[in-house]
Amino acid sequence: MFMRGEIMCFRPAAVSLDFDCPKCGAKVPLDATTCPECGAT
């Protein structure tokens, strides 16, 4: 049971460690310097 004024914090079930390439849309690992599909930086 929550008390009045208590703040609830939600976090995603899975943390994504990649992002979408702005040129081709492929998934790129967060630590990559270039896209493995198209070579974009």
N, C-alpha and C positions, 0 to 999 in steps of 0.2 A: 504494500500500500504506500502511496506517495503522499507526502505532506504538501500542503499549500506552499508555493514558492520554490519547491524543489525543481531543479533543472535536470531534464533527462537528456542524455547524450547518445546519439545513434551513430554507428559506424557501419560501413559497408561490410557485407559478409566476406567478400574477397577483395583484396587490394590488387589493382592492376599495375603491373610493373612494366607496361609497355604503352606506346602511344601510336596514333595513326599517322602514317607518312602524309605530309601535306600534298605531295605530288601524285602518288599512286594509291594511297589509302591502305597500304599493307601495314600489318602490325610490326612495330619496331621496338626492340628491347630498350628500356630507359637508358642504359649505359652505352648504347651504340652511337657512333658518330655519323654513320651514313646508313641509309636504308638498304637492307640486304636484297630487296627486289629490284629497285631502280637506281640505286647509288646516290640518291639525293642527300644533301647535307642539311 
